[in-house]
Amino acid sequence: MHCVACQATIDPSDSWCAKCGLAVRRSDPDSERRFVTILRADVIDSTGLVAELEPEEAISRLEPALAAMRGAVRQFGGIVSKELGDGIAAVFGAPIADDNHAPLACHAALELVRRVGSLGDSDLQVRVGLHSGHVVAYMVASEFSKVYEIGGAAQHLAARLESAAEANQIYVSEACQKLADGHVRFEFLGGRTLRGFNQPLPVYRIVGASDLSSWRVRRARSVSRFVDRVTERALLSRAAGSVGVSRQTVLLLGDAGIGKSRLAHEFAQERKADGWRLVDAECSPNLQGAPFSTLKRLLLSLLEAAGKDPDGSGDPRSDLPPIQKSALDAVLDLPILEPEWNELEPHARGRAISDASCAVVEGLARRQRAVLLLEDLHWIDRASDTVVAAIASLQAPGLLVLLTSRPNGMPVWIARCRAEIVAMRPLDDDSGLAMLADMLGPSTANDDLKNRIISHTANVPLFIEEVCRGLRDSGTLRGQWGDLALMRPIDELGIPSSIQGVIAARLDRVSRQERSVLQIAAALGPRSSVAMLRKLVEFPVSSVEDCLAALDRAELLVRIDSELGDELEFRHEMVRQVTYDSMVEKVREEIHARILGTLESDETRADEPDTLCYHAVRAKDWHKAFVHGRSAGRKCLSRSAFADAANYFEIAMGSLDKTPMRVPREADAIDLRMEARSAFIASGQVAEWLDLGKEAERRADAIDDIGRKVAAMTVRAGAKNFYGAPVEAVAVNEEVVHLAEGWGNLGWLNLARYGLGQAYFLAGRYHEAERTVALAHAQLAGPEASAPIGTTPRYLLLLCCMMKSFTHTVMGEFDAAEQLQREAATIAAETNRPYDLAGAAYSGGWLMLGRGDAAAAAAILEDGFVLAQKHGIRLFVPVLACHLGIAYLEQGLFDRARGVLAEAREEAKAVGYTSAVLRSSIYLALATCRLGDVRAAQNMLREARNTARQQGFSGLEAEALFGEAVVTPASSAESRAAILASLRAAIAIASESGARPLQRKAEAMLTEVLGQGSELI
């Protein structure tokens, strides 16, 4: 018989193969012989690390490293076949075959070292061994588990390489190195004698790797001819032919490297040659969190295109109204001379920015047919997304909007703007061969190579081009493009099995100075200017020019045509990312610090806090990160970009906390949390809102600052109204009002009184709620209105009007409620802020429900709900949805009501809005009952009633009790008694709280039930 691993002849009586040591397996139908790569890794001197520790402590010490190892293996598609106490054995290429198993294993090894190194424990050091070879892979099943095992000499060689490796080093066999060459960078260490092997074996050390996952087209530069895409070009031509009568939007959708940008630019240039105007821009992954970064690029391109207008129409902004011109200047970070702009509320500014952008695009298309090309939508920033969606939906004849995106980042609005989606696919074999014939030449001597490349690249255009370039750069192919000769047999080519190896090999060939320039450019972003690089590079200008020329020739960092200046961009984004990731942390920090200092000294960049914040964080200059993060948060708030504002405020808070502990720092930390609360409130981050107040209060206590403590308690108390029980919320808010009255700060006192009134309302103490909120309302409506930091008197007055309107509606005082609702609506119309408009819609819908006009309520609430969802105002989404569901319920639209109420309840749970969870549950039960599921409705109402009673929501308890009476069938004496008990309890609570409408409904039903069965009195 033969060994299944090495095929050596073995005696049937032997238990082990004499040649490879594999245990003889005589009957195992699940065994497979595979060519794989094995990874072995362990913690160096693990015995010394845990020798003096208890078993539990030993596990805790080593487990972080083992978890990092497992994560790195799984990240690259490997399987951990065995854990060895202080290390692991893993396999790549089985049980599912993968022709890239060797490169994947090398990447996993590098990631493994990085992850363990990032744990922060300098004593945890690892070593790794890799080998590719034949193994027997099989599943070992026991009573408790199944383990994927591997056997054979290959695993022994991997283990010996691991043992020989130095701290945080990866040793690799020649077999693995040959398979992964080009994917990773190796250093040849010469022949090494390994235990158990008679002859020295060649050993390599991995020194670096790259991961290429994206491709960017540069303008007017390519070594390959554009081929095929006949179907896609026909679709684009048809769309272009229709722009004379209507607007057309086309999305090129496909994975990285598939050829989206190449097709888009080729087509756009054809249109430009036919007399079309071309406007192009791209989204940046570095600035995805920077509001309007994409829009700014698009506007600059629009202005550039307008400047080339042959009729000399000039700046398209000159035809805009002053406010719209100011809106574009704000995005372009230009000086704003219009005083009215500074008086606009954030929503009005956002609307002006959108309207102005659309107007400029329409104006250009009106004068000349235009292609607006926007690339890489998957990296668009949130603020620009809304404006681009509006542009893509324009009804402007003469305009073709051409977009590109990856499938996993396609914007949600694509369907709404009725874009035609063109799904990009790899080239077919004939087109791939035509592309190769153009680059390598028509000689049949290269046919085998061409077929190998076609098979290897799966006809992805980027991969084809880069593999060929790598072969030419390495000397495997020699000659000129279009006439290349193969210098070595195909079997010795060492063609990379993925594009990462090609990029890594090219990067390794640049000089130290060239790498320095490349690293600075990588830190700046996908595009940078020569002028900025000259300021940042620390060697003579002549050397800088030489480096740039060399990098341009290597097509790593290339010059592009731009009328805005002498600019550079990376060949594609992953070249930039690979370069950036290759830098050690200290080098990155130093480069970002230099960039930050240069940008801060440039007065034209002063209004770019988002960019400054990015570089400050990367430079770990925590004070500047705090300053610029706070400025970026304020900028986002002014534009109603609430989620972005919260993100920047979080960056500012985290950065400030990393500066030295001093009393002024703590005062800044408290004030920052008070200011940031508006962003967290609007975006529905209730738990974080509560934490802001708690943390600020703790810090105020620590520095004995009573004023800031009152402010912090006010914020915490307000969050308690959403996140806690009314009893607790009332107690905290009463304490806060008392302290605020003693402090004498009217702004915080007004907010504290509003919060207490809201707490009273939730507790069902409606008269007290009305009186308390009335005090704040009176001061805010007067000539000396005052509001705390982070808000305005008009906004706080709107909240007071809403709360008072709610209270009067619940008490049946509809005329008073309507007067307050009109005041709220007037304020919302003046500010035109989405938050204010949604709030006014909420109280307006509640009032219409109180008056019994469900249809009118639904119309108001639908508008508010759409507005809240559109602008990410999550705090209002669940309550608007809840009352919209109630309106549908009142109209007899039971299916629709159930769906909306269920959505409201889930959203309320997600936000942490306790009262909204209860209210939506009560009315969801009523809708469920009307749809025939009485038992489910009864259970929901019983649970809601008990929860409301336990937590002190007496008003909601009364509503739940009345709901129980409504859904309970009066089919027996026992059920009628339950109905009477529920109604009497609801009447008692409503009478005490002043909820007259509910009291009257319950009394009417009680009379009806008593009339049907007087014997139950």
N, C-alpha and C positions, 0 to 999 in steps of 0.2 A: 504494500500500500504506500501511498505518497502523502507527504505533509501538505495540508490544504493551503499553507501560507507560502512555503518556499519550494514545494514540489520535490523535496529530497525524499529518497527512498527510506522508509522506516520499517522496523520489524513490527509485525502485528501485536507482539507482546509488550512493546515499549509503551510507556505512559507519556514520554516527552520526545520531541524531535531532537536528535543529536546535533543538528546543524543550527536551527533557529530557536530552539527551546520552547516551542509552542506545545501546549498540552494537547494530546491526541483526543479529538472529539469524533467518536465513532458513529454517532447518530444524532444529527442535529439539522433537520431540514430547513431551519430558519437561518443558518449560517450563510454569509455572503463573503466572497473574496473581492475586495475593493482596493483601488489605488487612492489613498487619502493622504492628508497631512495631519500629523499628530503633534499636539502641543502639550508640553509638560512644564509646570511652573510650581515653585515653592517659595516659602519665606525663609530667608537666610538666618541661620542660627535660631530657629524657632524654639529649640530645646532650651537655650539660654534665656530666651525671652519669657518662658512660662515655667521654668524649673521651680521657682519659689512660690508659684501661685496655686491657689485652690483650683479645682477643676472648672468651676463656673467662671472664675476670673480668667483662666487660661483660654477658655472658649471665647469670652468677651474680647480678649486681647487680639486673637487671631481672626475672629469672624469678619471684622471689617475688610481685612485683606482678602479673605476668601470670597466675600460678597463682591468685591471689586473684580476679582478674577472671573467669577461666574458671569457678572454683567458684561465684561469685555468679550468673553467667548460668545455669549448669546447675541451680542450686538452685531457680530459678524457671521452669524448663521451657524456657529459651531454647536456641538453637544458635549456637555460635561459628562464623560463616561464614568469617572471615578473621582472621589475626593479622598485625599491621602492624609488627612489630619492637618497638615500645614501647607497643603498645595492641592493641585488638581491635575487630572489627565483629561484632555479633550480631543475630539476628532472633528475634522472638516472634510466635507465631501461624502459623508454618509450620515444617515441612511438614504438621503436624497442626494443624487450625484450633482456635483457642481464643478465645472471645468476651471473655476477660479479658486479651488480650495487652498492652494498654496499662498496666493496673495492675501486671501481672506485670513488665513491663519497668521500671517505676518502682521497684518493690521491689528488683529486681535491681540497679539503679543505686545505691540506698541501701546495699544490702549490699556492693556492690563498694567503695564509699568506706570503709565501716566496716572491711572486711577488710584493705584496704591500710593504713588508719590503725593497725590493731592489730598490724602487723608490727614496730613499734617503730623504724622508720627514718624520722626526721622529714624527710629529704630526698626521700623517695618520696611525692609528692603527685600526685593524679589529677584529671582533669576529665572530665565526661560530657555527651553530647548525646543527646536522644531526639526521635524524630519518628514519627508514624503516617501512613501513606499507602500508595498502590498501588505495588507493585513486581512485577518479573518474577523469580520464583524458579526456579532450575534447578540441576541437578547437573552439575558439570564433572568429567569423568572423564579421568584421565591414566594413564600406564603404571603409576604407583605408588600413586595414591590417587584418592579422589573427594571433591570439595568442594561444599558446598551454597552456591551463590552467589546474590546478589540484585543487581538492577540497576534503575536508574530515578532520577528526580530526588529521591525520598524519601531515599535514602542520602546524597545530597549535602547536603541540608538538615541531616540529623543530624550530618554531619561539620562543618558550619559552626557549629552550636550548640556542639559540643564545643570547637572552636577558640576560641569567644567566652567559654566558661565560666571562672570563676576557680578558684583552687586548692581542691580538695575540694568543688566545687559541681556541681550537676546542672542544666543548662539544658534546657528543654522547649518544644516548639512548641505553638501553640494547639490543633492537632488532637489531639495526645496529651493535653494538659491536659483537654480536654473529655471524652475517653474515660475518663480516670482520676480525674476530679474526685470527691471523696468517698472515694476509696481512699487518696489521698495528699494532703498539704497543700502548696499552692503559694503563692508570693509573686510577684505580677505586677511585672515589671521594666520594663514599658512597651515601646514599639517600639524595636527595635534594627536597625541597618543591618548586614547580614551580607554577606560577600564573595560576589559572584556573583549577588546578588539586587538588583533595581533599587529596590524599595520597602522601607521599614522593616517588619519583621515583629514581631508581638507575641511576647514571650518571657516565660517563667515560670521560676522557680527552685523546685526541690523543697526544702521545709524539714522534712519529716518524714513518716512513714508508720506504720501500725499493722497488726498481723497478728492477727486474731481467729480462734481455732480451737476455743474451748470456750464452753459456756454453763451458767450455774448458775441454778436457780430460786430466787427469794426467796419467803419465806412470804407468802401472802395479798396479793400485789401483781402485777397484770398488767392491761394495757389491752385484752387480747383475751379473747374467750370461748373456753372449752375446747370444742373441736369434735371430732367423729368418734371415732376409736380404739374403735369398737364391738367389733371382734374382740378387741383386746387387753384391753379392760375385761371382756369375757365370760370370757376365760381367767383373769383375776385373780379374778373373782367365783366361778368354779368352784373355784379353789384355796382361796379363803376359805371356801367352803362345806364343804370337806373337812377343815378343821382340827379339827373336833370329834372325829374318830376317829384322826387322825394329824397329824404335823408336815408342813408344806408349805413349800417353798423355790422362789421364782420369781426369775429373773434377767431384767431388761429390758436388752436388748443393742442398742446402736445407736451411730451416730456422733454427734459433738458437735452439739448444737443440734437433734437430731431429735425431742426432746420426751420423753425418758426421765423426767426429774425431774418435769415437769409432770404426766404420767400417774401417776407414783408418788404424788405428793402429793395429787392429786385423789382417787385411789382410797383412800389412807390416811385422808383427811379424811372420806370417806363411811363408812368402817368406824368411825372415831371417833364419828361422829354416831349410829351404830348401837350404841354402847356398848363398842366395842373400846378397848383401851389402845394408844396410839401411842408408840413409841420410835424416834427418828430420829437419825442421825448421818451424817457424811460424811468421806471420806478427803481428806487434804491433800497436794498436790504438793510443797509446801515441806518437809513433814516426812516425806517418803517414806523417808528414811534414818534417821529417829528411831524406835527400837524402841518399840512399844506406843502410838504417838501416836494411831492410829485407835481402839485399844481404850479408851484413856483417854476420848476423846470419846464413845464408845458407853456407857461406864460412867456418865459424867456425865448422859447422857440417861436412862439407866435409873434413876438415883437421882432425877432430876427427875420422871420419870413416877411413881415410887413415892411421892414426896412429895405427889402429887396424889391418892393412893388414898383413896377416900371412906370406907373402913372403918378408916382410921387405922392401917394395919399398920406404918407407920414405915419405918425404914431396913432394906432387905432384907439388908444385911450382918450385922445383929445375930443372924440365925438361923444364920449360918455357923460352922463350927469356927474356933478362933482362928487357925490357920495360913492358912485360906482368906481370912479377914478381913484378915489381914496382907498376903496376896497382892494383894488389891484395893487396899489402902492404898498398897502399893508402886507400883502402876500409876498411882494418882491422886496420887502424890507427897505423901501424908499421913504424919504421924509414925507409926512402927511401935513398939508397946509390947511385942510378943510376942518374948521373947529367942530362942525356938526358931527364929524366921524367919531370924535372922542365922546360924544354924548349918546351914541347909539348903544343899546343893549347888545349883548353877545349874539343873540339870535338874529337881530336885525343886521348885524355885521356879517354873519354867516350867509344870510339871504342875499345881501348886497354882493358878497364875493362870488356866490354862485351865479347871480344874474349878470354881473359884469363879465365874468368869464364866458358865459354863454353868448353874451352880446358881442364880444370880440370875435369869437369863433364864427358866429352868424355873419358878422360884417365882412370877415375875410372871404367866407364862402360865397357871399353875395356878389363880391367884386370879381372873384375868380374861382373856378372849381378847385376844391382843395381836398387833399388826403391828410387826415390827422392820424398819425401813427403813434400809438402809445404802447410801449413794450413792458413786459414783465409785470402784469397786473397783480400777480401773486405777492408782490412786494410793496403794493401801494399802501400809503399811510391812511389812517382811518378818516382824517379830516378831508383829504383830497378825494377819497372814494365817493363821497356824496356829490361833489362837484363834477367829477368825471362821469358819474352816473347820469347827471343832468345833461351834460354835453353829449353823451352817447344817445340820449333820448330826444335830442333836438329835432324838430321838424323843419329842417333847413335844406331845401333843394340845393344841390351843388356841393354837398359835404359827404365825404366817405370817411367814416371813423374806422380805423383798422387797429385792432388790439391783439396782443399776444399774452398768453398765460399758460401756466402749468395746470394740469387737471385738478390737483389738490389745493389750488389757490384761486380757482375761478370765482369772481365776485358773484354775490347772490342776486345782483340787479341785472345780470346779463339777460335773464329771461324777460324781465319787465321792459327792457328797452328793445325787445324783439330783435336781438342780434342774430345774425346767421353764424352758426358755429361750424368752423371747418376743422375737423379732427385730423391732425397731422400723423402720418404713419411713416415707418422707415421706407427707404427706397426699395424698389423691386430689384432682383438680381441683375437684370439687364442695365438698369440705370446705375447701380453700384459699379458694375464693370465699366460702363462708359465713363464714370467719374475717375476710376482708377486708370483707364486708358489715357485720359487727358493728363493725369499727373505723372504716371510712370512711363507711358509710351505704348505704342501698339504692338511691340514685339511679343511673339508667342513664347519667348523664353521666360517671360514673367507670368505666364498663365497660372502656374501652380501657386505662386505667391498671391496673385490676385484672388484666386479662389479661397486661399487661406484667410486673407483679409476680409473677404465677403462673409465667410463663415464666422470669423472671430468678432466682427463689429456688428453683426446683424443688420448691416446696411444703414446704420445711423450715420448721417453725413459727417458730423463732427468727429466721430471716432475714426472713420475712414481717413479723413484728412490728417488728423493728428498722428495716427499710426504711421502713415507714409512719411510725414515730416520727421518723426522720431527715427525711422529707419535711415532716412537721408542724413540726419544730423549725426547718427552713430557711425556712418560710413558703410553700413551694410548695402546701401544703394548709393551709387556714384553717378555724377553727370548733372545735366540741367533738367529742370522740370519739363516733362514731356518726352524726355529721352534719358531714362535712368537705367543703369545696368546693375544686376544682382552680382555682388562680389563674392558671396559665399553660398554654399548649398543651403537649401531651404531648411533642412533639419537643424542648422546651426544659427539660424537667424535670431532666436530668442525673442520672437515677437511678443510684446506685452499682451497679457490676457485682459487688460482693462486700460482705460485711458489714464488712470492715476500714475502708472509707471512712466508713461511718456512725459508727463508734466514734471514729475520728480527728477527724471534724468536731465531734462532741459534746465531746470533750476539749479542743479548741481554744477553745471558748466559755467555759470556766471562768476565773475570775479568778486572779491570781497567788497570793493567799492560799489560795483553794480548791485550786489545784494543789499547793501546799505540803502541805496537809492530806492530799490524795489520795496524794501521794508517800510520806508517812510511813506512811499506812495500807497502802500497797502493800508497803513494806518489812516491815511487821509480819506480813503474810500475808493470806489470804482473809477472815479474820474478826479483828476487833480490838475493844477496849473503848473507850468514850468516856473513861473515866478515864485510860487509858494515853495516848491522844492528847492529852489536856489536859496531861499531864506532859511530852510531847515537843514540842508545838508552841510556838514561840517568839514568840507574840503573845497579847494579852489573851483571857481566857476567853470574854468576850462575843463577840469576833470569831470564836473557834473555833465557838461555837454557831451563829453566822450562816452560817459556811462549811458546817457539817454540814447545816444546814437546806437550803441551796442545793444541795448535792450530793445530798441525799435527794430533793429535787424533780426534779433532773436524772436520778435513778435511776442514779447512778454508785456512790455509797456510801450504803447505806440502813440505817436502823435496823430491827432485828428484835426480835421479842418473845422475851424470855429471862428466866427467873427467876434466872439466875445473874448478871445484871447488865445494864447498858445497853450493848448490843453493836451493832456495825456489820458489814456485810459488803458485798462488791462485788456489783454486778449480776450479773456472772459472772466467772469466773476470768480471761478474757483482757482484761477491762478492767483488772484489777490488773496483768497482765503488761505490757500496753501502757504503763501509767503507770510501772511500774518501769523498763522499758527506755528510757523517754524521759529518764531522769535521766543526767547525765554521771557519770563514775566518781567524781569528787571529792565530788559531792553524795550519791551512794549511800553512800560510805564514812562521811561525816559523820553521816548519818541512822542507819546501823547502829551507829556508835559511841555515839550518844545512846541508842538502844534498849538496847544492851548495858549501859551504865552504869545505866540505870533498872532493868533486870531484876536486875542484880547487887545493887542496893541493896534489892531486895524479898526478904525472907527466905523468903517462901512459894515463890519460884522457884529456891531454891538447889539443889534436887535435879533440875534440868532441864539437865544439862550439854550435851545434844544441841542444845537451843535456843540456849544460850549460845554453844556452839561455832559454830553456823551464823552468828550475828550477828558474832562475833569475826572469823571468816574474811572475811565481807563487809566488815567495817570495816577489814580488814588490820591488826588489832591482834594481831600474831603471838605475843606472849608469852601473851596470854589465850587465843588459839586453841589454843596448845599445852596450857595448863592444862586448859581445858574439853574439848578433844579427848581428852586422856588420861583424864579422868574419864568421858567418854562411852564410851571403849573399855573401861574397867574395868566400867562398868555393863552393857555388852553381854556381856562375858565372864561376868559373874555370872549372866546369863540364858541362857547357852549360845547366844547369837547371834554365832557365830564370824565370819561374813563381815562383819557390821556392825562388830564389834569391830576387825577388821583395817582396815576403812575408816577408822574414827575414829583408830586408832593412826597410820595413814598421814598423816592430816590433822595430827595432833599432831607427827609427825616433820618434815613439810614446813614447818609453821609455826615450829617451834623453829629450824630451819636458817635462817630469814629474820631471826632476831634477831642482835644483834651478837655477833661471835666472842669468846668468853671461855672460860677453863678450866671454870668451873662449868657453862656452857652445854654444853660437850662432855661433861662428866660426866653431865648430864641426858640428852643425846642417846644416850649408850651405855646408860644404865639403861633408857631408854624402849624401845630396841630389844630389850634382854634381856626386858623385861616383855611386849612385843608378840609375841614368838616363839610363844607358846601359841596366839594367834589364827591366825597364819599356818600353824602346824603342823596344827591341827585342820581348817582349811579347805583343806588340801592344796596350799598355795602354796609348794612346795618351793624353787623358784628364788628366790623372795622371802625365804624363811627363810634360805637360804644367803647372800643378799646382806645380810641383817641382821647376820649374824655377821661377814662380811668388812668391812662398813662400820664396825661397832662396834670391830673389831680395829684398823682403820686409825686411828680416832680415839683409841683407847687408846694406841697407839704415839705419836701426836702429842703427847699430854699426859703421856706417860711414866707411865701408871697400870697397874702390873703386875697388880693384882687384877682390874680391869675387862678387861684384855687376856686373862687366863685365862678369865674368863666369856665373852668374845666368841669366843675360840677354841673353847670347849666348844660353843657354839651352832653355829659353823661346822662343827666336826667332826661333830656330830650330823646336820646336813643332808647332809654328804658321804656318809653311809651310804646315803642315798637317791638322791643325785644324781651320785655318782662311782663310781670303781672301788675295790674293796675294798683293794687294795694301798695306794693313796693314803689311803683312809679309815683304815686301820689305823695308818699312819705318823703321821697328824695326831692321831688319838685317843690314841696312845701318848705323844706329846709333851704333849698336854693333860693326861693323867693325871699325868705326871711333874711338870708345873708346878703342878697342883692340889694334889698331895701336898706340895710345897714351900710353897705358899701357906697351906694349913691350913684353908681354908673347906670344912667337911664337906658343905654343901649342893651346892656346885659340884663337889666331888670325887665325890659320889654320882652326879651326872648324867654326869660325865666317865667314870666307870667303867661306867655303863650303856651309854654311847655306844661305848666301846671293846669291851665285850662284844658289842654288836650288830655292830660291824665285824668282830670275829673270827668271829662266826656266819656272816656273809655271805661271808667268805673261806674258809669250810669248816674253820675251826680251832675245833672244837666244845668240846674239853676246855678250851682257854684261855678260850673264851667263858663257859663255865659257872663257872670259877674267878673270873673277873673280876667277873661280875655278882653272884656270891655275896657278894663283899665289900660291895657297895652294899646288897644285900638284907639282910645282917646288921645293918648300921648303921640302915637304915630300919625294920627290924622291932623295934629296941630302943627303950628309953624316951627316948632323946635324939635321935630321928630328925630329920634336917635336910634341907631342900630349898632350892633357889635361888629367887630372885625370879621370880614368874610361874607358880609351881606349888606343890604341897603335898606333904608327905612321903607321904601315903596314895596320892596319884596316882603318884608316882615308885616307890613300893613295888609298885603294881599293874603298872607297866611291867617292873620287875625280875622279878616272878612270871611274867609273860607270856614274857619272853625266856628265862628259865631253863626254863620248861615247853617252849618250842619246842626248846631244845637237848637236853633229856633225851628228848623224843619222837624227834628225829632220831637220837639214839644208841641208841634202843630201851629206854631206862630209863623205862618207862611208869608204874611206881608213883610214882617221884619226880616225874614230870611231872604226874600226877594230883593229888598233894598240893599242888603249886604252883598248879595250875589251880583247885582248891577255894579256896585263899587268894585268888586273883585274883577269883574269882566272889563271894566274901564281901565283898571291898572294893567291888566294883562295885555290889552290892546295897545296901551301906551308903550310898554316895555318890549312887547312882541318877542319875549323870551319863550322858548319852548316849554320851559319848566313852569312859568307863570300861566301860559295858555292851557297846559294840561291840568294844572291845579284848579283854574277857573272852570274848566269843563267838568271836573270831578264834582265840585260843589253845585254846579248848575244841573248836572244830571241827577244828583241826590235830591235837589229841590223839586224837579219835575216828577220824580218818583213819589215824593211826599204829597204832591198835588194830585197824584193819580193819573198823570199824563205819561204813560209808559212809552208811547211812540216818540214823543218829543225828547224824553230822557235818553232813549236809545240813540237818536240822531246826535245829541250832544256828546254822549259818552263814546260813541264810535269814533268821532273826530278826535277826541282827547286820547283814546286808546291808540290810535294810529300814530298820533303825534309823539306820544310817550315811547312807543316802540321804535319809531324812526330815529329819535334822538337819544336813545339809550337811557331814558329816565325811568329806571327800574323801580324806584320807590313808588311811582304812581301806577305802574302797569297792573299789579294785582288788584288794587282797589277799583281802578277803572273797569277792569275785566269783570270783577265781582258784581258791580252795580249794573254793568251792561247785561250780564247774565240775569240779574233780577228784572231788568226791563224786558228782556225777551220772555222771561217766565210770566210776567204780568200780561204780556200780549198773547200768551198761549203758544209760544214757539218753544215747546218743551225740549225737543232734540237740540236745537241751537243753544238753548239756555244751559242744558246739561254740559255740553261741550265747553262752552265759555267758562262756566263756573268751575269745572274740573281743572281747566287750564289756570284759572285764577288761583285756585287752592295750591296747585303745585308751584306756581310762581311765588306765592306768598311764603310757602315753606322754604323755597330756595333763598328768598331775600331775608327771611327771619321776621316776617311781619305777623305777629301772633294774632292780633285781632282780625286781620284779613283772612287768616286761615280759618278761624271760627265762623266768621260771617259767611264766607263762601261755602263752608261745609253745611251750614244751616239751609241755605237756599239751594244748594246742590241736592240736599235731601228732598226738598219740596219738588224739584224738577224730577228727581228719580221716582218719587211717589206718583206724580202725574203720568209717568211713563209705565206705571204698572208694578213697580217693585216696592211694595209697601214695607216689607220686612227690612230691606236694606235702608230705606228712608228712616224707619224707626230707630234702627241701630245707630245711624249717623247722627240723628238728632239727640238721642240719649247720650252719646259720647260727647257731642258738642255742649249739651246742657251741663253735664258733669264737669267738663273742663272749664267752662265759663264760670261755674259756681266756685270751683276750687281756686281759680286764679283771680276771681273778683271782677269779672266782666259782667256786672249785673244787667246792663242793658241787653247784651247779647244772650244772657241767660233767659231773660223775658222773651226774646224773639225765639229762642230754641223751644221754650215751654209752649208758646203759642203754636209753633210749627208741629210739635208733638200732638197737640190737640187736633190740628188740621189733618194729619196723616193717619191718626188712629181711627179705624172703623168703629162706629157705634153699634157693634153687632151683639153685644151682651151687656149685662149689668156691670160686669167687672170693667169692661172697656169704657163704658160711659162714665163710670166713677173715675177712671184714669183721666179721661178728657176733662171732667169737671175740675179735678185736682190741678191739672196743668193750667187750665184757664184761670182759676182763682189765684194760683201762684203768679202767673204772668200779670194779672190785674194788680195784685198787691205791689209787685216790683215797679210796674209802669206808673201806678198812682204815686208811689213814694218818689220816684225819680222825675216825674213830670212829663213822661212820654205819653201825651194825651191821645194821639192817633192810634198807637198800639193798644192803649187801655180801652178806647172805644171799640176797636175791632174785637178784642177779647170779650168785652161785655156783651156785645151783640151776639157773638157766637154762644156765650154762656146762656143768654136768654133763650136762644134757639134750642139748645140742647135741653135746657130745663123744660121748655115747652113740649119737647118730644117725650120726655120721661120724668114727670113730676115726682114719681115715687122715689127717685134717687136723691131728692133734696136732703 
